[in-house]
Amino acid sequence: MNDITIPAIVPAATEGNLTNLIAERAWFEPERITMSRPLGDGWQELTAREVEEDVRAAAKGLIAAGVHAGDRVAIMARTRYEWTILDFASWYAGAIVVPIYETSSPEQVDWILNDSGAVALFVETPILRELVAPVIPPHTQHIWTMTEDVLQVLRNAGAHISDTEIDNRRKTLNPDSLATLIYTSGTTGRPKGVQLTHGNFLAECGNVVQGASDLFLKPGGSTLLFLPVAHVFGRMVQIGAITAGLHLAHCGDPAGRLPIDLASFKPTFVLAVPRIFEKVYNGAEAKAEAAGKGKIFRTAANVAIAYSENLDNKKFKPLLTIKHALFDRLVYSKIRAGLGGRVDAAISGGAPLGARLGHFYRGAGVTILEGYGLTETTAGATLNLNTSLRIGSVGKPIPGTSIKIAADGEVLIGGPIVMRGYWQNDAANQEAFDGTWFKSGDLGRLDEDGFLYITGRKKELIVTAGGKNVAPAVLEDRLRAHPLVSQCMVVGDNQPFIAALITIDADMLKGWIAANNKTGATIESLTNDPDLHAVVQTAVDEANKAVSKAESIRKFAILPEDFTIAAGQLTAKLSVKRHVVAAQYATTIEALYSKE
């Protein structure tokens, strides 16, 4: 199969805009609980009416400050309640929102503010304000700080602005109006501003909500948003939750607070990148190992995977069912408790999840629906559903979307979710489109039932000196499945064989150091440790099982530090910036081949 189109459930909008999602919920269901704010160790529930009042008051403050319809307003903050309110408030004022990651460097902020022409900027903290102050251009005339009670500041400033003015601004927006400029962090080159319209989001969120109605429209449904709202996936979660009327809460510190917030808020489903699910799995395995129950955990994991695979094969094995029930009490229930206790399904996107992890979670009672998309396609272009699931694939196109496989294997995407184009960048637009089809840059295939499988990144294909084409994602996904491996990057372009750079998970390493009597050791002192190399070699051997000998990893280097967003090696969705890593570790890569 070379192409597939799924008919739209929600037709492309011909009128209306995203502000209606807030306004109409407040009008028709004013007392419905739609959001919660952190309050001490718990949550303060907010009704649809209260949320709309906050949005409207903030919009009045923007108008009072001189923000006009069509102006760009930048938001630089972690995920939090104020982010969502200011996003919609900007739209209420007729403006266009420009997200900026709070981890961005001053140079990146300088580029985005100047390229977008943003007239105002919201930052989260005084520290961020001081960081970006030297690069604020003259046209960015207003800077507000969220932690300085920004919503009250805007409410006070806009008290004299009438509701009529707000409603007139809202009425100027239609599906073709530009909603946001999202600057792709990308793995190469300078960020480009992706133009997404109100219609793009209405098509995306409307069809995803209706297509996965058993999740989004589940009575009493709730979700905890911990992805960065500056990323299109987090933005889709935010807008999708509001579209569906889900009870939405925010967690801005996944590293420090996610387990606490999951336990207290208890969402019914979560949306995350694969790394989150990997960390939950690896953390559970490490705890079991430390308690002397590692063998039990691994057996339970294999039973969960076999149980899930049998669901696909429709095979009933009484002994497997008994084992599964036993491990459900001993192991799987703890996995579910780690996600809050009420989650029975999740959506994963942003990077490949891997069939093994997908089968494990379904066997453990949490079905992960893997999807695929890009910033340029308003997040998800394909999605697995509970009613149409094929683990290992990224699902079928969401309703209203078309997928086509080009002659060279590239995935082409069409439909109302595709961006208007890149902001002020005609050269990039000409390169990105084949007629009306958006060229994803990813390689893939469609099976006979229309499920899409991503097989690699077109521009990331490694061509060895022997002419062998190698897609690094296959090897890297398997390597990261090992508890000790945090990040990795396969190398070998124009080289005689494939090699890899590997970083170690700091949390997992602590347990390994204790178990192997290496007290006082650090990752820096262990990069050449033969015992650690032997363990990592088992991960490499497992990864190599997925490829031919010519594609297999022959050598690897353990790096003395992990890749981070702050150091510029990772994008916000934790994808490796290959060109950055290759430059920073050029000497290490050269050594892998010079020793041959």
C-alpha positions as CSV (number, residue, x, y, z in Angstrom):
1,M,0.0,0.0,0.0
2,N,1.4,3.4,-1.0
3,D,-1.3,5.8,0.3
4,I,-4.3,6.0,2.6
5,T,-6.9,8.6,3.6
6,I,-9.2,8.4,6.6
7,P,-12.4,10.4,6.2
8,A,-12.8,13.3,8.6
9,I,-15.1,13.0,11.6
10,V,-14.9,16.7,12.2
11,P,-15.0,18.6,8.8
12,A,-12.5,21.4,8.2
13,A,-13.8,24.5,10.0
14,T,-15.3,27.2,7.8
15,E,-15.9,29.6,10.7
16,G,-15.0,30.0,14.4
17,N,-11.6,30.0,16.2
18,L,-9.9,28.5,19.2
19,T,-11.4,31.1,21.6
20,N,-14.8,29.5,21.2
21,L,-13.5,26.4,23.1
22,I,-13.1,28.4,26.3
23,A,-16.1,30.8,25.7
24,E,-18.7,28.2,24.8
25,R,-17.7,25.8,27.6
26,A,-18.2,28.7,30.1
27,W,-21.5,29.6,28.5
28,F,-23.0,26.1,28.3
29,E,-21.4,24.4,31.3
30,P,-20.2,27.2,33.6
31,E,-19.9,25.1,36.8
32,R,-18.0,22.2,35.1
33,I,-14.6,21.6,36.7
34,T,-12.2,22.0,33.8
35,M,-8.8,22.8,35.4
36,S,-6.9,22.6,38.6
37,R,-4.1,24.7,39.9
38,P,-1.4,23.5,42.4
39,L,-2.3,24.4,46.0
40,G,0.2,23.3,48.6
41,D,0.3,19.5,48.3
42,G,-3.0,19.4,46.5
43,W,-5.1,21.1,43.9
44,Q,-7.5,24.0,43.6
45,E,-10.3,23.1,41.2
46,L,-11.5,25.7,38.8
47,T,-14.8,25.8,36.9
48,A,-15.2,26.7,33.2
49,R,-16.6,30.1,34.2
50,E,-13.6,30.8,36.4
51,V,-11.1,29.8,33.7
52,E,-12.9,32.0,31.2
53,E,-12.9,35.0,33.6
54,D,-9.1,34.6,34.0
55,V,-8.6,34.4,30.2
56,R,-10.8,37.4,29.5
57,A,-9.2,39.5,32.3
58,A,-5.7,38.7,31.0
59,A,-6.8,39.6,27.4
60,K,-8.0,43.0,28.6
61,G,-4.6,43.6,30.2
62,L,-2.9,42.8,26.9
63,I,-5.2,45.2,25.0
64,A,-4.6,47.9,27.7
65,A,-0.8,47.5,27.1
66,G,-1.3,48.2,23.4
67,V,-1.3,44.7,21.9
68,H,-3.1,44.8,18.6
69,A,-4.8,42.1,16.6
70,G,-2.2,40.3,14.6
71,D,0.7,41.2,16.9
72,R,3.0,38.4,18.1
73,V,3.2,37.7,21.8
74,A,6.0,35.4,23.1
75,I,5.7,33.1,26.1
76,M,8.9,31.7,27.7
77,A,8.0,29.4,30.6
78,R,7.7,25.9,31.8
79,T,4.3,24.2,31.7
80,R,1.9,25.8,34.2
81,Y,-1.7,27.1,34.5
82,E,-0.6,30.6,33.5
83,W,0.8,29.4,30.2
84,T,-2.6,28.1,29.2
85,I,-4.4,31.2,30.3
86,L,-2.0,33.5,28.5
87,D,-2.2,31.4,25.4
88,F,-5.9,31.8,25.1
89,A,-5.8,35.4,26.4
90,S,-3.6,36.3,23.5
91,W,-6.1,34.8,21.1
92,Y,-8.9,36.6,22.8
93,A,-7.0,39.8,22.1
94,G,-6.5,38.8,18.5
95,A,-2.8,38.1,18.8
96,I,-0.5,35.3,17.6
97,V,1.4,33.3,20.3
98,V,5.2,32.6,19.9
99,P,6.3,29.9,22.4
100,I,9.9,29.9,23.6
101,Y,11.4,27.0,25.6
102,E,12.6,28.2,29.1
103,T,15.8,26.3,28.4
104,S,16.6,28.5,25.3
105,S,19.8,30.4,25.2
106,P,19.9,34.2,24.9
107,E,21.1,33.8,21.3
108,Q,18.0,31.6,20.5
109,V,15.7,34.1,22.2
110,D,17.2,36.9,20.3
111,W,16.6,35.1,17.0
112,I,13.0,34.2,17.8
113,L,12.0,37.7,19.1
114,N,13.5,39.4,16.1
115,D,12.3,36.9,13.4
116,S,8.8,36.9,14.8
117,G,8.7,40.6,15.6
118,A,7.1,39.9,19.0
119,V,5.8,43.0,20.7
120,A,5.5,41.4,24.1
121,L,7.2,38.7,26.2
122,F,6.0,36.7,29.2
123,V,8.8,35.0,31.1
124,E,8.3,32.6,34.0
125,T,10.7,33.9,36.6
126,P,12.9,37.0,37.4
127,I,16.0,34.8,36.6
128,L,14.7,34.2,33.1
129,R,14.0,37.9,32.8
130,E,17.6,38.8,33.7
131,L,18.9,36.1,31.3
132,V,17.1,37.5,28.3
133,A,17.2,41.2,29.2
134,P,20.4,41.9,27.1
135,V,18.8,40.6,23.9
136,I,15.4,42.2,24.1
137,P,14.9,44.1,20.8
138,P,13.2,47.6,20.8
139,H,10.0,46.3,19.3
140,T,9.4,43.9,22.3
141,Q,8.0,46.7,24.4
142,H,6.5,44.8,27.3
143,I,7.9,42.1,29.5
144,W,5.8,40.4,32.2
145,T,6.9,37.8,34.8
146,M,4.6,35.0,35.6
147,T,5.7,34.4,39.2
148,E,5.0,38.1,40.0
149,D,1.3,37.4,40.0
150,V,1.0,38.2,36.3
151,L,-2.7,37.3,36.0
152,Q,-3.6,39.9,38.7
153,V,-1.3,42.5,37.2
154,L,-3.0,42.1,33.8
155,R,-6.5,42.1,35.5
156,N,-5.7,45.4,37.2
157,A,-4.2,46.9,34.0
158,G,-7.2,46.0,31.9
159,A,-10.1,46.8,34.3
160,H,-11.2,49.6,32.1
161,I,-11.4,47.6,28.8
162,S,-14.9,46.5,27.9
163,D,-16.2,43.0,27.2
164,T,-17.4,44.4,23.9
165,E,-13.8,45.1,22.9
166,I,-12.9,41.6,23.7
167,D,-15.7,40.1,21.8
168,N,-14.9,42.3,18.8
169,R,-11.3,41.1,18.8
170,R,-12.5,37.4,19.0
171,K,-14.8,37.9,16.0
172,T,-11.9,39.1,13.8
173,L,-10.5,35.5,14.0
174,N,-11.4,32.7,11.6
175,P,-10.0,29.2,10.8
176,D,-7.5,30.8,8.4
177,S,-6.2,33.2,11.0
178,L,-2.6,32.5,12.3
179,A,-2.7,31.1,15.8
180,T,0.9,30.5,16.6
181,L,4.5,30.5,15.3
182,I,6.3,27.5,16.7
183,Y,10.0,27.7,16.1
184,T,11.3,24.2,15.5
185,S,14.3,23.4,17.7
186,G,15.3,20.9,15.0
187,T,18.4,18.8,14.9
188,T,20.2,20.9,12.3
189,G,20.2,24.5,11.2
190,R,18.6,27.7,12.5
191,P,15.0,27.4,13.9
192,K,12.2,28.0,11.4
193,G,8.9,29.5,12.5
194,V,6.1,27.0,11.7
195,Q,2.8,28.9,11.0
196,L,-0.2,27.0,12.5
197,T,-3.7,28.4,12.1
198,H,-6.8,28.2,14.2
199,G,-8.1,25.8,11.6
200,N,-5.1,23.6,11.9
201,F,-5.7,23.1,15.6
202,L,-9.5,22.7,15.3
203,A,-9.0,20.0,12.7
204,E,-6.2,18.2,14.8
205,C,-7.9,18.3,18.2
206,G,-11.5,17.9,16.9
207,N,-10.6,14.7,15.0
208,V,-8.3,13.3,17.7
209,V,-10.9,13.9,20.4
210,Q,-13.7,12.2,18.4
211,G,-11.4,9.5,17.0
212,A,-10.2,8.5,20.5
213,S,-13.5,9.4,22.2
214,D,-13.2,6.5,24.7
215,L,-10.2,8.4,26.2
216,F,-10.9,12.1,25.7
217,L,-14.7,11.9,26.3
218,K,-14.6,9.4,29.1
219,P,-16.9,10.5,31.9
220,G,-14.8,12.0,34.7
221,G,-11.8,12.0,32.4
222,S,-8.7,13.9,33.4
223,T,-5.1,14.4,32.3
224,L,-1.9,15.8,33.8
225,L,0.0,17.9,31.3
226,F,3.8,17.7,32.0
227,L,5.1,18.0,28.4
228,P,6.4,21.5,27.5
229,V,3.6,23.6,26.1
230,A,6.2,25.3,24.0
231,H,6.3,22.0,22.0
232,V,3.5,21.2,19.6
233,F,2.7,17.9,21.3
234,G,2.2,19.7,24.7
235,R,0.1,22.4,22.9
236,M,-2.1,19.7,21.3
237,V,-2.6,18.1,24.7
238,Q,-3.6,21.5,26.2
239,I,-6.0,22.4,23.4
240,G,-7.3,18.8,23.0
241,A,-8.1,18.6,26.7
242,I,-10.0,21.9,26.5
243,T,-11.8,20.7,23.3
244,A,-13.0,17.6,25.2
245,G,-13.8,19.3,28.5
246,L,-11.3,17.1,30.3
247,H,-10.2,18.1,33.8
248,L,-6.7,19.5,33.1
249,A,-3.8,20.1,35.5
250,H,-0.2,21.1,34.8
251,C,3.1,19.9,36.1
252,G,6.1,22.1,35.3
253,D,8.8,20.1,36.9
254,P,8.6,16.5,35.6
255,A,12.0,15.6,37.1
256,G,11.2,16.7,40.6
257,R,7.4,16.6,40.9
258,L,5.9,14.2,38.4
259,P,5.5,11.1,40.7
260,I,4.0,13.4,43.4
261,D,1.6,15.1,41.1
262,L,0.5,11.9,39.4
263,A,-0.2,10.4,42.8
264,S,-2.3,13.4,44.0
265,F,-4.1,14.3,40.8
266,K,-4.7,10.7,39.6
267,P,-5.3,11.3,35.9
268,T,-7.3,8.8,33.9
269,F,-4.8,8.9,31.0
270,V,-1.5,10.6,30.2
271,L,0.2,11.8,27.1
272,A,4.0,11.6,27.0
273,V,7.2,11.0,25.1
274,P,8.7,7.5,25.1
275,R,11.5,8.6,27.5
276,I,8.9,9.0,30.3
277,F,7.6,5.4,29.8
278,E,11.2,4.1,29.6
279,K,12.1,5.9,32.9
280,V,9.0,4.4,34.7
281,Y,10.0,0.9,33.5
282,N,13.7,1.2,34.2
283,G,12.9,2.7,37.7
284,A,10.7,-0.2,38.5
285,E,13.3,-2.7,37.4
286,A,16.0,-1.0,39.4
287,K,13.9,-1.0,42.5
288,A,13.2,-4.7,42.1
289,E,16.9,-5.4,41.5
290,A,17.9,-3.4,44.6
291,A,15.4,-5.5,46.7
292,G,16.8,-8.7,45.3
293,K,13.7,-9.3,43.2
294,G,15.2,-8.5,39.8
295,K,14.6,-12.0,38.4
296,I,10.9,-11.8,39.5
297,F,10.5,-8.5,37.7
298,R,12.1,-9.7,34.5
299,T,9.9,-12.8,34.5
300,A,6.9,-10.6,35.1
301,A,7.9,-8.3,32.2
302,N,8.3,-11.3,29.9
303,V,4.8,-12.6,30.9
304,A,3.3,-9.1,30.3
305,I,4.8,-9.0,26.8
306,A,3.7,-12.6,26.0
307,Y,0.2,-11.8,27.3
308,S,-0.1,-8.7,25.1
309,E,1.2,-10.6,22.0
310,N,-1.4,-13.3,22.6
311,L,-4.1,-10.6,22.6
312,D,-3.1,-9.9,19.0
313,N,-2.9,-13.5,18.1
314,K,-6.2,-14.2,19.8
315,K,-4.6,-17.2,21.6
316,F,-5.9,-18.3,25.0
317,K,-3.2,-20.0,27.2
318,P,-4.6,-20.9,30.7
319,L,-1.1,-21.1,32.3
320,L,-0.1,-17.7,30.9
321,T,-3.4,-16.2,32.1
322,I,-2.7,-17.6,35.7
323,K,0.8,-16.2,35.7
324,H,-0.5,-12.8,34.4
325,A,-3.0,-12.6,37.2
326,L,-0.4,-13.4,39.8
327,F,2.1,-10.8,38.5
328,D,-0.8,-8.3,38.2
329,R,-0.9,-8.2,42.0
330,L,2.8,-8.4,42.6
331,V,4.2,-6.2,39.9
332,Y,1.8,-4.6,37.4
333,S,-0.3,-2.9,40.0
334,K,2.8,-1.0,41.2
335,I,3.5,0.2,37.7
336,R,0.0,1.5,37.4
337,A,0.3,3.1,40.9
338,G,3.4,4.9,39.7
339,L,1.2,6.6,37.1
340,G,-1.4,7.6,39.6
341,G,-3.5,4.5,39.9
342,R,-6.3,5.4,37.6
343,V,-4.5,5.4,34.2
344,D,-5.5,2.6,31.9
345,A,-4.3,4.1,28.6
346,A,-1.8,6.6,27.3
347,I,-0.7,8.3,24.2
348,S,3.0,8.4,23.2
349,G,4.5,10.6,20.6
350,G,7.6,12.6,19.7
351,A,9.9,9.5,19.1
352,P,9.6,5.8,18.6
353,L,8.3,3.8,21.6
354,G,9.4,0.3,20.5
355,A,7.2,-2.8,20.3
356,R,8.7,-4.4,23.4
357,L,7.8,-1.5,25.6
358,G,4.4,-1.2,24.0
359,H,3.6,-4.9,24.7
360,F,4.9,-4.6,28.2
361,Y,2.7,-1.7,29.2
362,R,-0.4,-3.2,27.6
363,G,0.3,-6.5,29.4
364,A,0.6,-4.5,32.6
365,G,-2.8,-2.9,32.1
366,V,-1.9,0.4,30.5
367,T,-2.4,0.5,26.8
368,I,0.0,3.0,25.1
369,L,-1.4,4.3,21.9
370,E,1.6,5.4,19.8
371,G,1.2,8.2,17.3
372,Y,3.3,10.1,14.9
373,G,3.5,13.7,13.6
374,L,5.6,16.9,13.4
375,T,5.3,20.5,14.4
376,E,4.4,21.1,10.8
377,T,1.4,18.8,11.0
378,T,0.0,20.3,14.3
379,A,1.3,17.3,16.2
380,G,-0.3,13.9,15.5
381,A,-0.8,12.9,11.8
382,T,-1.4,9.2,12.7
383,L,-2.5,7.5,15.9
384,N,-3.3,4.0,17.2
385,L,-6.7,3.6,18.8
386,N,-8.1,1.1,21.3
387,T,-10.4,0.1,18.5
388,S,-7.6,-0.1,15.9
389,L,-4.3,-0.9,17.5
390,R,-1.2,-2.4,16.0
391,I,1.7,-2.3,18.5
392,G,5.0,-1.4,16.8
393,S,3.2,0.9,14.3
394,V,2.4,4.5,14.7
395,G,-1.2,3.9,13.8
396,K,-3.4,5.0,10.9
397,P,-3.9,8.6,9.8
398,I,-6.1,10.6,12.1
399,P,-9.5,11.4,10.4
400,G,-9.2,13.9,7.6
401,T,-5.5,13.2,7.0
402,S,-3.8,11.5,4.1
403,I,-0.5,9.6,4.2
404,K,1.5,8.7,1.1
405,I,4.8,6.9,0.7
406,A,7.0,8.5,-2.0
407,A,9.1,6.5,-4.4
408,D,12.2,6.9,-2.2
409,G,10.3,5.9,0.9
410,E,9.6,9.3,2.4
411,V,6.4,9.8,4.3
412,L,4.2,12.5,2.7
413,I,1.3,14.1,4.7
414,G,-1.7,16.0,3.4
415,G,-4.9,17.4,5.0
416,P,-6.1,20.3,7.1
417,I,-3.5,19.7,9.9
418,V,-0.6,20.7,7.6
419,M,0.9,24.1,8.4
420,R,0.4,27.1,6.3
421,G,4.2,27.2,5.8
422,Y,7.3,28.6,7.4
423,W,7.3,32.2,8.5
424,Q,9.1,34.5,6.0
425,N,11.1,31.6,4.5
426,D,10.2,30.9,0.9
427,A,13.2,28.8,0.3
428,A,12.3,26.4,3.1
429,N,8.7,26.3,1.9
430,Q,9.8,25.2,-1.6
431,E,11.9,22.5,-0.1
432,A,9.2,21.3,2.3
433,F,6.3,20.7,-0.1
434,D,5.7,18.4,-3.1
435,G,2.7,20.1,-4.5
436,T,0.2,20.1,-1.6
437,W,2.0,17.2,0.2
438,F,4.2,18.0,3.1
439,K,7.5,16.1,3.0
440,S,8.1,14.8,6.5
441,G,11.8,13.9,6.1
442,D,10.9,10.5,7.7
443,L,11.1,7.1,6.0
444,G,8.2,4.7,6.4
445,R,5.9,2.1,5.0
446,L,2.2,1.3,5.1
447,D,1.1,-2.2,5.8
448,E,-1.9,-3.9,4.0
449,D,-4.3,-2.5,6.6
450,G,-3.1,1.1,6.4
451,F,-0.9,1.2,9.6
452,L,2.2,3.4,9.3
453,Y,5.6,2.2,10.4
454,I,8.5,4.7,10.6
455,T,11.7,3.1,9.5
456,G,14.2,6.0,9.8
457,R,15.0,9.6,9.2
458,K,15.8,10.5,5.6
459,K,18.5,12.9,6.4
460,E,19.9,10.7,9.2
461,L,20.7,7.8,7.0
462,I,24.2,6.7,7.5
463,V,26.1,5.5,4.5
464,T,29.2,3.5,5.4
465,A,32.4,3.4,3.3
466,G,31.2,0.2,1.9
467,G,28.0,1.8,0.6
468,K,25.6,0.3,3.2
469,N,22.6,2.5,4.2
470,V,21.9,2.3,7.9
471,A,18.9,3.8,9.7
472,P,20.3,4.6,13.2
473,A,16.9,4.7,14.9
474,V,16.5,0.9,14.9
475,L,19.8,0.5,16.8
476,E,19.3,3.5,19.1
477,D,15.8,2.5,20.2
478,R,17.0,-0.9,21.3
479,L,20.1,0.5,23.1
480,R,17.9,2.9,25.1
481,A,15.8,0.0,26.2
482,H,18.6,-1.1,28.6
483,P,18.2,0.4,32.1
484,L,21.8,1.8,32.3
485,V,21.6,3.5,28.9
486,S,20.3,7.1,28.9
487,Q,21.1,8.4,25.4
488,C,23.0,7.1,22.4
489,M,24.0,8.2,18.9
490,V,25.0,5.8,16.2
491,V,27.9,7.0,13.9
492,G,29.6,5.7,10.9
493,D,29.0,7.9,7.9
494,N,31.8,7.3,5.3
495,Q,33.5,4.9,7.8
496,P,34.3,1.2,7.5
497,F,31.8,0.1,10.2
498,I,29.1,1.4,12.6
499,A,30.0,2.6,16.0
500,A,28.1,4.3,18.9
501,L,28.4,7.0,21.5
502,I,26.6,6.0,24.7
503,T,25.6,7.9,27.9
504,I,24.7,6.4,31.2
505,D,21.6,7.0,33.2
506,A,22.8,8.6,36.5
507,D,20.0,7.3,38.6
508,M,20.4,3.7,37.4
509,L,24.2,4.0,37.8
510,K,23.9,4.5,41.5
511,G,22.3,1.1,42.0
512,W,24.9,-0.5,39.7
513,I,27.8,1.0,41.6
514,A,26.4,-0.3,44.9
515,A,25.7,-3.8,43.5
516,N,29.2,-4.1,42.0
517,N,31.2,-2.8,45.1
518,K,32.5,0.3,43.3
519,T,31.9,2.7,46.1
520,G,33.1,6.2,45.3
521,A,33.1,5.6,41.6
522,T,31.7,8.3,39.2
523,I,30.7,8.1,35.6
524,E,33.8,10.0,34.7
525,S,36.0,7.3,36.4
526,L,33.9,4.4,34.9
527,T,34.0,5.3,31.2
528,N,36.7,2.7,30.6
529,D,35.7,0.3,33.4
530,P,35.7,-3.3,32.0
531,D,32.7,-4.3,34.1
532,L,30.5,-1.4,32.9
533,H,31.7,-2.0,29.4
534,A,30.6,-5.7,29.7
535,V,27.1,-4.7,30.8
536,V,26.8,-2.1,28.0
537,Q,28.1,-4.7,25.5
538,T,25.0,-6.8,26.3
539,A,22.8,-3.9,25.3
540,V,24.8,-3.5,22.1
541,D,24.5,-7.3,21.4
542,E,20.7,-7.0,21.9
543,A,20.5,-4.1,19.5
544,N,22.6,-5.8,16.9
545,K,20.0,-8.6,16.7
546,A,17.7,-6.2,14.9
547,V,20.1,-5.6,12.0
548,S,22.4,-7.4,9.5
549,K,26.1,-7.8,10.4
550,A,27.0,-5.0,8.0
551,E,24.7,-2.7,10.0
552,S,25.7,-3.8,13.5
553,I,27.6,-1.8,16.0
554,R,31.2,-2.9,16.2
555,K,32.6,-0.4,18.7
556,F,31.2,2.0,21.3
557,A,32.4,4.7,23.6
558,I,30.9,5.5,27.0
559,L,30.8,9.3,27.5
560,P,31.6,10.9,30.8
561,E,28.4,13.0,30.9
562,D,24.8,12.7,29.7
563,F,23.3,14.6,26.8
564,T,21.2,17.6,28.0
565,I,19.0,20.3,26.6
566,A,21.0,22.9,28.4
567,A,24.2,21.8,26.7
568,G,22.6,22.0,23.4
569,Q,22.8,18.3,22.6
570,L,19.1,17.5,22.9
571,T,15.9,19.2,21.5
572,A,13.0,19.9,23.9
573,K,11.4,16.5,22.9
574,L,14.8,14.8,23.8
575,S,15.9,14.1,20.3
576,V,19.6,14.1,19.8
577,K,21.1,17.0,17.8
578,R,23.5,14.9,15.8
579,H,25.5,17.7,14.3
580,V,26.1,19.2,17.8
581,V,27.1,15.9,19.4
582,A,29.3,15.0,16.4
583,A,31.1,18.3,16.7
584,Q,31.5,18.1,20.5
585,Y,32.8,14.5,20.5
586,A,34.7,14.6,17.2
587,T,37.9,13.4,18.9
588,T,36.1,10.5,20.6
589,I,34.5,9.4,17.3
590,E,37.9,9.7,15.5
591,A,39.4,7.5,18.2
592,L,36.8,4.7,17.6
593,Y,38.1,4.4,14.1
594,S,41.7,5.2,14.5
595,K,42.2,2.2,16.8
596,E,40.9,-0.2,14.0
